[in-house]
Amino acid sequence: MLHGILTLLLFQFVGECISKLFMLKIPGAIIGMVLLLLFLMIRKGSFHALDNAVFWLLRYLPLFIIPAAAGIITQFETISNELFAILASLIVGTFLALAFSVKLMDVLISRKEGK
Amino acid sequence: MNVDALIAYVMNTPLSWIIITLSAYKIGIIIYEKTGKNALLQPIVIAYVIMLPILLLAKIPYKQYFDSVFILHFFLGPATVALALPLYKNLKLIQSYFLPILITLVFGGIFTILSAVGILWLFDASKITMLSMTTKSVTAPITLITAHDIGANAALAIGFVVITGLLGALLGTFVFKLLKIKHDAAKGFALGLISHAVGTARAFEISENAAAFSALAMGLVGVFIAVVLPIVIGFL
């Protein structure tokens, strides 16, 4: 478990350092994630120590979001001023995006399998 | 007995807010499990409903609350890195449908942002709302670490992410029937692409295969948007 957590923190740290050093606009944790992905692809075998830490972190992921999510209490004014636009964007936008994406992929798969 | 000292302690120790936050989430998990893991009753939604009135009634400044529970926030970084593992495990799926996945990822990802921001623009919404809407289909930890870089409001962005997740899960079945979608892979991929983890929870109700494609889409679109968005917005 500790081994896994340490691995994740090290990859995050290296990612953050790379982001700072090269003044990248990409968040450091994302660079860390991509580096870990490449590491796993090169290493191929299983990595049990990582499994436990990842399971624990991802299981409680929504909990880690609450501190930032609670900041909504400072945003009631923006929300009430633009309520209609926000609702329209969320509801109509999500409907359209879902319909567009699923149809696109469905047609592409049908074509591929039809060949 | 020193009641004043007790009250001052309770009001000021981070312990109180950590206990309240963990309890709210625990109640969320209990309700989620008691209702047969209904994708719409996500623990975080229930935690939200419990936490917000408490924060408002306590009249605690948001910064004080955030500092008190910062220890939870800290884990977002390693949790984002941890997303590499499920992505790695589902990566072999890419080989089976490489082009459909790549095309849907890029066009679906861009369409999601443009449609949502476009509607806001039509209604003359503010710039901060539009920026906060750009990450609405990205999984929450990636949204949070990206929000800062693109000048969005993290709390608004997270609110949009949670609602988009719920809407996608809610509309999914209806949209799939309406458009006569045949492939589970497409259903799963679209759910993960638009509605991140909530969509993936819904995809599990369709099939294992749909869920795997959903998890794959969630990881890919998170990386895609986190990499492309700050660069695009940097040019605007």
HADDOCK unambig.tbl for C-alpha pairs under 7 A between the chains (distance, minus, plus):
assign (segid A and resid 8 and name CA) (segid B and resid 78 and name CA) 5.42 0.50 0.50
assign (segid A and resid 8 and name CA) (segid B and resid 81 and name CA) 6.13 0.50 0.50
assign (segid A and resid 8 and name CA) (segid B and resid 82 and name CA) 6.58 0.50 0.50
assign (segid A and resid 9 and name CA) (segid B and resid 78 and name CA) 5.67 0.50 0.50
assign (segid A and resid 12 and name CA) (segid B and resid 77 and name CA) 6.75 0.50 0.50
assign (segid A and resid 12 and name CA) (segid B and resid 78 and name CA) 6.33 0.50 0.50
assign (segid A and resid 12 and name CA) (segid B and resid 81 and name CA) 6.39 0.50 0.50
assign (segid A and resid 25 and name CA) (segid B and resid 230 and name CA) 5.71 0.50 0.50
assign (segid A and resid 25 and name CA) (segid B and resid 231 and name CA) 6.25 0.50 0.50
assign (segid A and resid 26 and name CA) (segid B and resid 226 and name CA) 6.51 0.50 0.50
assign (segid A and resid 26 and name CA) (segid B and resid 227 and name CA) 5.33 0.50 0.50
assign (segid A and resid 26 and name CA) (segid B and resid 230 and name CA) 6.69 0.50 0.50
assign (segid A and resid 27 and name CA) (segid B and resid 145 and name CA) 6.36 0.50 0.50
assign (segid A and resid 27 and name CA) (segid B and resid 146 and name CA) 6.32 0.50 0.50
assign (segid A and resid 29 and name CA) (segid B and resid 77 and name CA) 5.72 0.50 0.50
assign (segid A and resid 29 and name CA) (segid B and resid 80 and name CA) 6.22 0.50 0.50
assign (segid A and resid 29 and name CA) (segid B and resid 81 and name CA) 5.88 0.50 0.50
assign (segid A and resid 30 and name CA) (segid B and resid 80 and name CA) 6.90 0.50 0.50
assign (segid A and resid 30 and name CA) (segid B and resid 81 and name CA) 6.66 0.50 0.50
assign (segid A and resid 30 and name CA) (segid B and resid 223 and name CA) 6.77 0.50 0.50
assign (segid A and resid 32 and name CA) (segid B and resid 81 and name CA) 5.75 0.50 0.50
assign (segid A and resid 33 and name CA) (segid B and resid 80 and name CA) 6.64 0.50 0.50
assign (segid A and resid 33 and name CA) (segid B and resid 81 and name CA) 4.04 0.50 0.50
assign (segid A and resid 33 and name CA) (segid B and resid 82 and name CA) 6.84 0.50 0.50
assign (segid A and resid 33 and name CA) (segid B and resid 83 and name CA) 6.86 0.50 0.50
assign (segid A and resid 33 and name CA) (segid B and resid 84 and name CA) 5.33 0.50 0.50
assign (segid A and resid 34 and name CA) (segid B and resid 84 and name CA) 6.81 0.50 0.50
assign (segid A and resid 36 and name CA) (segid B and resid 84 and name CA) 6.24 0.50 0.50
assign (segid A and resid 37 and name CA) (segid B and resid 84 and name CA) 5.12 0.50 0.50
assign (segid A and resid 37 and name CA) (segid B and resid 85 and name CA) 6.95 0.50 0.50
assign (segid A and resid 37 and name CA) (segid B and resid 88 and name CA) 6.17 0.50 0.50
assign (segid A and resid 54 and name CA) (segid B and resid 82 and name CA) 5.35 0.50 0.50
assign (segid A and resid 57 and name CA) (segid B and resid 79 and name CA) 5.53 0.50 0.50
assign (segid A and resid 58 and name CA) (segid B and resid 79 and name CA) 6.25 0.50 0.50
assign (segid A and resid 61 and name CA) (segid B and resid 79 and name CA) 6.90 0.50 0.50
assign (segid A and resid 62 and name CA) (segid B and resid 44 and name CA) 5.94 0.50 0.50
assign (segid A and resid 63 and name CA) (segid B and resid 25 and name CA) 6.57 0.50 0.50
assign (segid A and resid 63 and name CA) (segid B and resid 44 and name CA) 6.99 0.50 0.50
assign (segid A and resid 64 and name CA) (segid B and resid 72 and name CA) 4.89 0.50 0.50
assign (segid A and resid 64 and name CA) (segid B and resid 73 and name CA) 5.13 0.50 0.50
assign (segid A and resid 64 and name CA) (segid B and resid 75 and name CA) 6.37 0.50 0.50
assign (segid A and resid 64 and name CA) (segid B and resid 76 and name CA) 6.07 0.50 0.50
assign (segid A and resid 65 and name CA) (segid B and resid 73 and name CA) 6.52 0.50 0.50
assign (segid A and resid 65 and name CA) (segid B and resid 141 and name CA) 6.93 0.50 0.50
assign (segid A and resid 67 and name CA) (segid B and resid 66 and name CA) 5.56 0.50 0.50
assign (segid A and resid 67 and name CA) (segid B and resid 69 and name CA) 6.29 0.50 0.50
assign (segid A and resid 67 and name CA) (segid B and resid 70 and name CA) 6.98 0.50 0.50
assign (segid A and resid 67 and name CA) (segid B and resid 73 and name CA) 6.09 0.50 0.50
assign (segid A and resid 68 and name CA) (segid B and resid 154 and name CA) 6.75 0.50 0.50
assign (segid A and resid 68 and name CA) (segid B and resid 155 and name CA) 5.77 0.50 0.50
assign (segid A and resid 69 and name CA) (segid B and resid 155 and name CA) 4.93 0.50 0.50
assign (segid A and resid 69 and name CA) (segid B and resid 158 and name CA) 5.76 0.50 0.50
assign (segid A and resid 69 and name CA) (segid B and resid 159 and name CA) 6.68 0.50 0.50
assign (segid A and resid 70 and name CA) (segid B and resid 52 and name CA) 6.94 0.50 0.50
assign (segid A and resid 70 and name CA) (segid B and resid 155 and name CA) 6.83 0.50 0.50
assign (segid A and resid 71 and name CA) (segid B and resid 62 and name CA) 6.40 0.50 0.50
assign (segid A and resid 71 and name CA) (segid B and resid 155 and name CA) 4.93 0.50 0.50
assign (segid A and resid 72 and name CA) (segid B and resid 155 and name CA) 5.04 0.50 0.50
assign (segid A and resid 72 and name CA) (segid B and resid 156 and name CA) 6.17 0.50 0.50
assign (segid A and resid 82 and name CA) (segid B and resid 125 and name CA) 6.40 0.50 0.50
assign (segid A and resid 85 and name CA) (segid B and resid 120 and name CA) 5.46 0.50 0.50
assign (segid A and resid 85 and name CA) (segid B and resid 123 and name CA) 5.56 0.50 0.50
assign (segid A and resid 85 and name CA) (segid B and resid 125 and name CA) 6.61 0.50 0.50
assign (segid A and resid 86 and name CA) (segid B and resid 120 and name CA) 6.67 0.50 0.50
assign (segid A and resid 89 and name CA) (segid B and resid 116 and name CA) 4.85 0.50 0.50
assign (segid A and resid 89 and name CA) (segid B and resid 119 and name CA) 5.25 0.50 0.50
assign (segid A and resid 89 and name CA) (segid B and resid 120 and name CA) 5.86 0.50 0.50
assign (segid A and resid 90 and name CA) (segid B and resid 116 and name CA) 6.57 0.50 0.50
assign (segid A and resid 90 and name CA) (segid B and resid 164 and name CA) 6.35 0.50 0.50
assign (segid A and resid 91 and name CA) (segid B and resid 167 and name CA) 6.96 0.50 0.50
assign (segid A and resid 93 and name CA) (segid B and resid 112 and name CA) 6.90 0.50 0.50
assign (segid A and resid 93 and name CA) (segid B and resid 115 and name CA) 5.35 0.50 0.50
assign (segid A and resid 93 and name CA) (segid B and resid 116 and name CA) 4.66 0.50 0.50
assign (segid A and resid 94 and name CA) (segid B and resid 164 and name CA) 6.48 0.50 0.50
assign (segid A and resid 94 and name CA) (segid B and resid 167 and name CA) 6.96 0.50 0.50
assign (segid A and resid 94 and name CA) (segid B and resid 168 and name CA) 6.45 0.50 0.50
assign (segid A and resid 95 and name CA) (segid B and resid 171 and name CA) 6.96 0.50 0.50
assign (segid A and resid 97 and name CA) (segid B and resid 108 and name CA) 6.74 0.50 0.50
assign (segid A and resid 97 and name CA) (segid B and resid 111 and name CA) 6.26 0.50 0.50
assign (segid A and resid 97 and name CA) (segid B and resid 112 and name CA) 4.97 0.50 0.50
assign (segid A and resid 98 and name CA) (segid B and resid 190 and name CA) 6.13 0.50 0.50
assign (segid A and resid 98 and name CA) (segid B and resid 194 and name CA) 6.26 0.50 0.50
assign (segid A and resid 99 and name CA) (segid B and resid 175 and name CA) 6.19 0.50 0.50
assign (segid A and resid 100 and name CA) (segid B and resid 108 and name CA) 6.92 0.50 0.50
assign (segid A and resid 101 and name CA) (segid B and resid 104 and name CA) 6.09 0.50 0.50
assign (segid A and resid 101 and name CA) (segid B and resid 108 and name CA) 4.98 0.50 0.50
assign (segid A and resid 101 and name CA) (segid B and resid 190 and name CA) 5.58 0.50 0.50
assign (segid A and resid 102 and name CA) (segid B and resid 186 and name CA) 5.50 0.50 0.50
assign (segid A and resid 102 and name CA) (segid B and resid 187 and name CA) 5.90 0.50 0.50
assign (segid A and resid 102 and name CA) (segid B and resid 190 and name CA) 5.05 0.50 0.50
assign (segid A and resid 103 and name CA) (segid B and resid 181 and name CA) 6.88 0.50 0.50
assign (segid A and resid 104 and name CA) (segid B and resid 104 and name CA) 6.44 0.50 0.50
assign (segid A and resid 105 and name CA) (segid B and resid 100 and name CA) 5.66 0.50 0.50
assign (segid A and resid 105 and name CA) (segid B and resid 104 and name CA) 5.79 0.50 0.50
assign (segid A and resid 105 and name CA) (segid B and resid 186 and name CA) 5.30 0.50 0.50
assign (segid A and resid 106 and name CA) (segid B and resid 181 and name CA) 6.32 0.50 0.50
assign (segid A and resid 106 and name CA) (segid B and resid 182 and name CA) 6.77 0.50 0.50
assign (segid A and resid 106 and name CA) (segid B and resid 183 and name CA) 6.11 0.50 0.50
assign (segid A and resid 106 and name CA) (segid B and resid 186 and name CA) 5.27 0.50 0.50
assign (segid A and resid 108 and name CA) (segid B and resid 100 and name CA) 5.35 0.50 0.50
assign (segid A and resid 109 and name CA) (segid B and resid 100 and name CA) 6.23 0.50 0.50
